[in-house]
Amino acid sequence: MTYYKNQLNTLTGHFDMNQQFNLTQVALELAQSTLHAHSFEQLLATVERVIPSDASALLIRQGEQLKPLAIKGLMPDSLGRRFNIAEHPRLDAICNHRLALQFAHDCPLPDPYDGLLLAKTGDIPVHACLGLPLYDKDSLLGILTFDSLNADAFDGITADTLNTLQTLCSAHFKTALELAHYKQHAQHSSELVQALNREALKRDGGEIIGQSPVIQTLKNEIKLVAASNFSVLILGDTGVGKELVARNIHLHSARKDQPLIHLNCASLPENLAESEFFGHAKGAFTGAQNARQGKFQLADGGTLFLDEIGELPLAMQSKLLRVLQSGEVQTVGEDELKYVDVRVIAATNRDLKHEVEQGRFRADLYHRLSVYPLSVAPLKARDEDVILLAGYFLEKTARKLAIKQLKLSIETQLLLKKYDWPGNVRELEHVINRAALKAKQHQWQQPIITIEPEHCELNLSAVNTLALEHSNQLATTPLTNNISLKQATDTYTQQLIIQQLKQHNYNWASTARSLQVDRANLTRLAKRLGISIKKSL
């Protein structure tokens, strides 16, 4: 069976006049948008002039993964996903092609966007699929993908048009990536900040995912302080990702090639804390049968991350202060002082200022550690990131559970956005893991597993609290002991949609924007819940 259409054999080698005009417009627009703040979205929108489609995406290659930079016609959580090339035959084929690649409309290879198209639920039926690999000489920078529910949508585009478009897009994409790189370098005026270690950041748990203003500010501050050698104190609730922030500071610093050593202060027995920090000589105390280096010696030249620093005993605090002041450590059982070059990053979920006032934490150590404090916002303060993070965890969980495609229903997306997330990002990851396992159990015969609200088992008190806070706007229905989670979620969702429709004068587009969902999905959900303009009016 033929999987691909040979563009060079089946299409004319001459430009169609309309396509030639469109290509001229594309070239002009790309040239003018090079410095555009949203150049990746602009690139995708410009190419759509020549290749109109129901869904398109621009993805950058990062090692053996593809990361979406801009999407059109796909679920919002697609931006949070990372596609392993080897696991997606169509993406693999595009990445291993030098020219544009069009798949036969009856190609049996699974589509990576099954279940993710806004215009179609479930598997994508017979459709047109086209990919453009973007190269810089022999190096693959990324790819453009186009899907249309019209199986013949791309047949009229000539090979010469596609080749010219590929050349234009490759050059623009390369320039946009280089300008982004130089902009970072100029902003921080140092080679330290240009060390964006992609290989490290692509690993599980290495990337800070989010587009909310608080996260963008945090990312900028991380890059700024990473270029210095200041001690950093990371503040934030449990589960917000303080260790992740520490790792990113290290990876953006001049010490990125040196070790990052992690020490949890809360798990240190007080009688062994000094040995953990500074090491011990053989026979230094009962049980010390061999000499051992401490965390400061292991981190020499690199970074030492002290997690839960607020739990450190007072006696150990004074010894830590001495090292921060002089850089000298003394191994337990030895008289010789040794000098170490270590950058210290500390983290805590406690209010250290209050701890200082209560005499439980040394003021001088607090000021030594908090040369540059960083506050990590709780997930409830960055609700626009919830779906992006969910997309990231969905892709990870799907790989772990060998699920072809894992997605969230619209009701589940609304529930996740309204939940208060007291356990923050860590709780979201655990909820996705558990829900995926339960959804797989109930839908094990389905190629696309959909997580519904009942799979999440979230404590609705957090959601109901939000409803009560807006009780003057939203009339909630009391919940009985016999109501199921899905019924409770449907009731709340129905009331919320009706409220927003009234506030936006029954305009579906405005209502969808306020709820941060696609309009087509909103109207589909409203229809299922029995809501219509006629009924609402």
N, C-alpha and C positions, 0 to 999 in steps of 0.2 A: 504493500500500500504506500502511496506517495504522501509523505507528511507535509512537504513544502511545495510552494509554487515557485518555479524558476522564473524570476522576473526578466532576466536577460533573453530567455527564449520565447516567452509568451507575450511580451510587451514590445511596442515599437521603440526604437532607439532615438526617436525625435521628440522634442518638447511639444506638448500641447500648448497653444498660445495662452490660454487662461492660466495654466500651471506655470508658464514662464513668467507671466505678470505677477502671480502670487509669490513666486520665488524671489522676484525683485523686491516686492514689498517685505517679504520675510528678511532678506538681507539688510534692508534699510532699518527695519525695526530692531533687529538684533544688534546692529551697529550702534543704534541710539540707546539701547537698553543695557549696554555693558556695565554701566555704573549704577544701574537701577538697584534700589534696596532689596527688591524682590525679583532678582534676575532669573532665578530658577522657575518661579511661577510664570514670569514673563516669557521665558523660552517656551514653556509648554503651551501657553496661550497663543503664541505666535505661530508655532508649528501647526496648531489646529486649523489655521487658515488653509493649509494645503492638505492635511489629513484629518478631516472631521471625523469624530468617533463618539461612541457612547461613554467610553472610559479611556483615560490615558494616564501615563505616569512617567516621571523622570526619576531614575534611580542611579545612585552613585555606587561604584564598586568599592568595597572595603574588604580586602583580603578575599575570602571565599563567600562573602555575603553581599547582598544588594540592599541598600538603604534608600527608601523613598525620600526624595527632596521636595517633590511637588506632585499633586494628584488632581485629577478631574473625573468626576463620575464614580468615585470609589468611596466606600465607607470611611468616615473620619479616622477610625482607629488604624487604617492602613498606614498612616504616617508613622505610627509607633511600631510597626512590624519590621523585622529584619529577615530577608529571604535567603536561606542557604541555597546557593546556586545548584549544588549537586542534588538537592531534594526536589527541584522543580525543572522537569525536562524541557519545557518551553524556554524558560529563562536561560538554561544551560545551553540550549541550541543557539539562541541569540548571541550569548557571550562568546561562543566559539565560531561565530560567523564574521566575515570581514565586511560583507555588504548587507543591505536591507534584507530581511527574511520575512516572507509572508507564509503563513501556515495554511494548508488546505482547509476548506471549511468543515470537512469531515475528519480532520486530524484527531486521532484517538488520544494524543498526549494530554494529560490533565492540565487545566488552566490554573495558574497560581492565584487568580482572582475569583475563583468559584466561591459564590456566597458573599462576595464583597462589592458587587456592582449595585449602585443605587437604583438603577433602572430595572433590575431583575433580581428576584429572590431565588435562592437555591443555586444548583449547578447552572452554568451558562450553557444554553442550547447551542445548536449549530450556529456558528458566528464567524466573523472575519477577525483575524489576529495578525498584527504586523509588528515587527521589532526593528529598531535601528540601533546597532552598536555604535558607540561614540569612542573613537580612538584618538590617541596622541601618538603618531607613528605606530609602533607595535604594542603600545600599552593601552589596555582597555580602561577608559575612565568611567564609563557607565553605559546605560542603555535608555532608550525611549520605547515605550510599549503603547500600542493602540488596539482597542477592542471595539467592534461594532456588532450589534445584533443583526445588522443587515449582512448576510453572508458574502455579498458581492461588493461591499462598500469600497474596497481598496483596489479593485480590478482595473479601474480606469486611470490609475496613477502610473505613469511611465517609469521605467527603470532609471532613465537619465534624471528625471525629477527627483526620485528617491536618492540617487547617488549624490546629486548636488545638495539636496537638503541635508543629507548625512554629513557632508563636508562642512556646510555652514554651521550646523548644530555642534559638531565636534569642536570646531574652532572657537565658537562662542562659549561652550561649556568649559573648555580648557582655560580660556581667558577669565571666565567668571570664577573658576576655582583658584587661579593664580592671584587674581585681584583680592579675593577673600583672604588669601594667605598673606599677601603684602599689607593689607589693611590691618590685620592683627599685629604684624611685625612693627608697622609704623606706630600703632596706637600705644604700644608698650615700650618702644624704643630699645629693644633688647632681644638678643638671640634666644634668651631664656624662654620667651613667651611663644616663639614660633614652634617650639617643640610639642606640637600636638601629636602625640604618639598614637596613631590610628590603630596600630597593631594591639596596643594595650587597651585602648578604649573600646574596641569591638568585642572584647571578651565579656562573658556573662558578668553583669554587675559593674561594668566599667564605665558605662555611659550614663550621664545625667539626662533623662528624658523629660521634656516639658517645654512648653512655649508660653507659659503664663508670665506676666511681668515680674513676679517675685523670683521665678527661676532664671529668667534672663538676667536680672540684676545679680543673682547669686553667681551665675556663670562668669559674668564680667568681673566680679570681685575675686573669684577664684584665680582667674588669669592674671589679675593685677597683683595680688599678694604672692602668687607663685613665683613671680619674677624677682621677688625679694628673698631675704633669708630670715624674715621675721618669724617669731613664734606666733601660732594661730590658735585661738580658742574657738571651737565650733559649738554653738549652742542650739538646742532644739529638743523637741519631745522624742520619746522613744519611737523608733520605727520610721523616722523621717529620712534617714540615709546619711547620717553624720560620717560614718566610715567611708561611704562612697565619695563624699566631699573631700575627705582627707586624701583618698587615693588620687583624685583628680588634681589636687594641689601638688602632690608629689610628681605626677606624670607631666605636669606643665612646668616643672621647675628644672633648674640645671642639674639637679640630683637624680633625674629620672632613670639614669643608668645604674644608680647605686641602690642598695636595698631599702625597702620600706618595711620596717619592723612594727608589729602590732603587739601591744600589751594591754590587757584588760585589768585595770586597777581594782575592780570590784571582786575579782576572783583570786586576789593575792592573799595568802595567809600572812598575817603581820610578821611572824617570825622568819619568813622566807622572802619578804618583799625586797630587802636590801640585796640579797643574792640574785634575785630576778633582775633587778636594775643594773647591778654592777659586777655580777659574777662572783665566784668564790674559788679559792685555792684548794688543792687536795688536802683533806683533813682539817679544814677551817672550822667545821662543826660536826657533830654526830650525824653520820649518814653521808657526809661529803667524801665519797670514796674516790672521786675524780675531779680534776679542775674543770671549771665550766665558765664560759664567757657569759656576761650579762647582756641585757638588751641594748645598752648603750654601746658596748664594744661591737656587737653585731651590726648596729646601725651606723657605725663610723663612716663618714662620708655621705651618708644618706639621710633618711627621715625616720624618726621614732614617733609612732602614733600611740598616744596614751588615752585609751578609751575609758569613759566613766571616771575621769580624774577626780570628781567630787567625792568618790568613795575612798580616796587614798588616806591612810592614817596620818595623824599630825606628825608623829615621829619621823615618818618617811618624807613628809613634805619638806622639812628643813634640809634633808640630804639632797633631795631633788633640786631645791633652790640653789644649793652650792654648785651643782653641776651646771645649771643654767647660767650662773654668774661667771664661773671660771673655766668651764669646759673640762674640768679635771674630775676623774673618777678614781676611786680606790677600791680595788677588789677585796672582798671579805677574806681576811686571813693573810693579807699582804700589806707591807708598809709603803710600797712604791706607788706614787701617783702617776696616772696616765692621762694624757690629753686626748680628747675625742672631738671630732667635728660633726656634730649632730644637730639637725633641725628638729625641733619638737612641735608636734601638732597635738593638741589635747581636745577632748570632747566631753560634754556632760549634758544631762537633761535636768540638772539642778540649777537653781538660781544662786550662783557662786557669790554674788554680792551679799545676798541674805546670809549665806553660810559664813562669810567673813564677819558680818555683824554679830552673828551668834557665836563666834569664836571657834567654829568647826573647820575653818579653812584660813590659812595664812594670807594676810593681805599682801605681803611682799611677793609671795608666789603667784597669787592671782594676777598682780600687775605684770609679772614676768611672762606669764602665759598668755595674757590677753593683749599683747602688743597690737594684734589685729583680730578683733572678734568677728566671727561670721555667724549670722543667725539663719537657720534653715527653717523655712515656713512649714507648718503642718499641712497635710493634704487638703484639709477643709478650706484652707486659704488659697488653694490653687485648683479649684474644681474643674477649670478648663483643661487641666492636664490629666484628669482621671481616665478619660477614654484613650488618650495616647498611651498612658502607662498600661492600661488594660490590654491594648493591642500588643504591646511588647511582651507582657506576661502570657497572653494567649498563644503567641508564636512559640515561646519557650516551652509552655506546657504541652502544646500540640506535638512538639518533637519528642518530649519525654514520654507521652502516652501513645505515640505512633498514630496520631489522628491526622487524617489528610487535611482537613480544614476545620478550624474551631472559630466560632463567631458568637457575638452577643445579640440577643433579640433587642428590638427597640425598647421594650418594656424594661429589660435588664439595664440598658444604657441609662435610661431615665432614673432607675433606682440607684445605680452606682453614683450618678451625679448628685442626687439628693441626700445620699447617706453621709453622715458626719465624719466617718473614718477616725474614730478615736485611736486606732492602732496604726494610722497613717499608711505609708506605702507598703510596709511589711504586711499589714493586715490585708490590703488590696491583693498582694501577691498570693497570700494564703487563701483568700476567698476564691480567686480565679482557679487555683490548683484544685481545691475541694470541689468547686462547682463543675469544673471540667470532668473530673472523675465521675461525679454523679450523672452528669449529662451523658457521658459515654456509656454508662451502665444502662440508661434508659433508651438510648438511641444507637446502640452498638452496631446496628445493621446499616446505618446511614453514613454516606461518605462525608457529609457536612454535619458536624455536631453543633447544635445551637444551645447556648446557655440561657435558660429561662430564669425568672426571678426566684422560683421555688428551689432552684439548685443552689442559690447563693446562701440561703439561711442567714440573712442579715438581721440584726436586731432592729426592728422597725421603730423602736422608741426614738432613735436618732432622727429618722425621717419624720416621724410624727411631731417631734419637737419643732422642726422647721415649719410644719403645717400650723402648729399652735401659735408660732410667732407671727404668722400672717393670717390669723383667724379672722381679722376684720376684713380680709379680702377673699379668703377661701373658706367656704363652709364645708367642714370635714364631716364624714359620716362616722359615728362611733363604731369601734370594732368590738365584736363579740368574741367569746372564747372559741366559738365554733368556726370562725372564718378562717379560710386557708390563706397562706402567704400570697398566692397568686391572686385571690379575690381581693385581699387588702391592697396589693400593689395596683391592680386594675382600678379599684375604687379611687385610690389616690391619684393615679395617672389621669383618669377621666376628669376628676375635679380640677386638676392642675391645667389640663388642656382647655377646659371650658373657661376657667378664670383668665387664661392668657388670651383666648379668642376674644373675650369681652373687652379686655384692656387694649387690644389692637384692632378694635372695630371689626371683628370677624374676618380679618385679613390673614389668610393661611400662611403667606410668605413671611410676614412680620412675626407671626406666632412661632413659626419654625425657627426663625433666627433667635428669638428670645429663649427658646428651649434648647437651642444649639443642636438641632437635628435637621435632617434633610426634609424638604417639604413633601416629597413623594412618600417618604416613610411615615411622616406625621399623618398625612391624610389616610394612608392605609391603616395605621394604628387607630385613628379616630373612627374609621368605618367599623373596625372590629369591635370597638367599645360602644358603638351605637351613637356616635356624635356626628352631627352634620350642621352645616350653616342654617339650613331650614329649621332643624330641631332646636338649635341654640337660640335662633331669633324668636 
